[in-house]
């Protein structure tokens, strides 16, 4: 599992996850993901387009860090999940906890709009 981060022009951080978020992959990125997301206030789009599998440990990583970001006053959105991953997110009810968008641009726009309202 790999994790890449880049700052977008509007101050939103794009975090790309690549690989399988199973017990091995989730463990590989858990600390790095938390260091990026849970330690400071930010607006982050998590690009899931290259995540081929999502297990419960991966869901836990996403939810725990989204809640931490919310407590800091920031926001987290998920973008572009593959169909299998999107189905897992929906079945687990994660889409009611963390907003899921079909692409990075719509997630970024929604985060930017929400930030302006607060």
N, C-alpha and C positions, 0 to 999 in steps of 0.2 A: 504494500500500500504506500502511496506517495501523497504528499501534500505540497501544494505550491500556493504562494500568496503574492498578490500584487495590489498596489494602491491604484484605484481608478481615479480619473480626473476630478470627480465630484466629492472626493474624500471617503468614498465607500471602498472597503477592502473586499477584494474578490479572493476567495479561498477555493482552490480547485482540489478536489479529492480524486485520486486515481487508483483503481484496483478494487479489491474485494474487502468490504467492511464486515469481515467475519471475525472470529476470535483472534486470529493472528494479525490480520490487517488492522483491526480496530485497536489492538494493543500497540501496534507500530506507530500509529499517529495520535493516540489519545493525549499524551503529554504535550506534544507540539501543538495540537489543535487547541487544547485548553490554554496554553501559554499565549496563543494568538488571540483567542476569543474571550476567555473568562477573566482576564487580569486587568482589563481596561475598558472604558466606554468606547464603543465603535459601532458603526453600521457595517454589517458584513453580509455578503452574498456568498453562499456556499454552492459552488457549481458541482452538481452530481452527475454531469453528463458522461463521465468516464468511470463511474462506480457501477460495476457489473453485478454486485450482490450486496445485500444489506441484511445483516443478522441483528439480533437483539442488542449485542454489545455496541454495534454501530448506531443504533437508534438511541441507546443510552448516552453515547458521546454527544450526539446532536442535541438531545433534550436537555441534558445537564448544562451544556454550554450556552444554549439559547436562554435558559432560565437565569444563568449567571449574568448574561449580557443584559437581559431585561432588568435585573436588579441594579445594574450600573447605569441604567437609563439609555442604553443603546438598543440595537435591534439586529436580528438575524433572520435571514430568509433563505430558503432552499430554492435552487433553480435547476431546470433541465434534467430531471431524473429520467433514466431509461424506463421503459414500460414496466419491467419487473420490479424495479426499485420504487417507482411511483405506486404500484399496487401494494407493496409492503407498507409504505408510508400511510396510505389510505386505510388499509386493513388494521393497522396499529393505532389509528386515530391521530397520528403525528401531524397531519395536515390541519388539525384543529388547534394544535399547540404552536406550531411553527408554520408560517405561511409558505406555500409551495407554488412556484411560478413556472410557466413553460420554458422560459429563457432568462438569461442573465439580465438583459435590458429591462424587462418588465419587473423583475425583482428589484433591480437598482432604482427604477422610477418609483416604485411603491415605498421603498425604504426612505428615499429622499423626500417624498411627499409627507410621509409620517413624521419625519424629523422636523419639517417646517411647521407642522401643526403643534409640535410640543415646545 
